[in-house]
């Protein structure tokens, strides 16, 4: 799976103003990718056995028996390569997290949260498990949100370490953009009261 992390701008219905920011990313479908790789490996083993049988029978019986088995072995190899390509090019599961200027948070997997933007104190990448030697990709990291009361919310998992850092930084940028208040459009205040302009 090729990791994709896209910042989002959320507009109002008239598309005249930005009402929030968010992030969209993809996570691997671990079972699906692992199952496709297992099937591809099995197909390659059957293709190797078929190719061996084709050579053995071809030497014993001649080219008429060799051709069908050789074609079958080539077809199995092509199928195995296709399955491996599908597992690598799988788009994964799309996820998104949206932060609105009015404080709302919306997650693609959970809907609208009771938690508000002001409750979030940090966005961090984390290692969920140590990598194993047999893994082709080290999809061992995730991203978590930490609230002001110390609650930890895991929002992404099973991604590579560099991708987790990219996602955490993009989420932090979305949060900063939502929290930013343009002082040019705010009325000046003196002692908490709106100041009069002479």
Secondary structure, DSSP 8 states (H G I E B T S, - for coil): ----EEEEEEE-TTSSSEEEEEEEEEE--HHHHHHHHHHHHHHHHHHHHHHHHHHHHHHHH-HHHHHHHHHHHHHHHHHHHHHHHHHHH---EEEEEEEETTS-EEETTTEE-SS-GGGEEEEEEEE-S---TT-SS---EEEEEEETT--EEEEEEEE-HHHHHHHHHHHHHHHHHHH---GGGS--EETTEE----
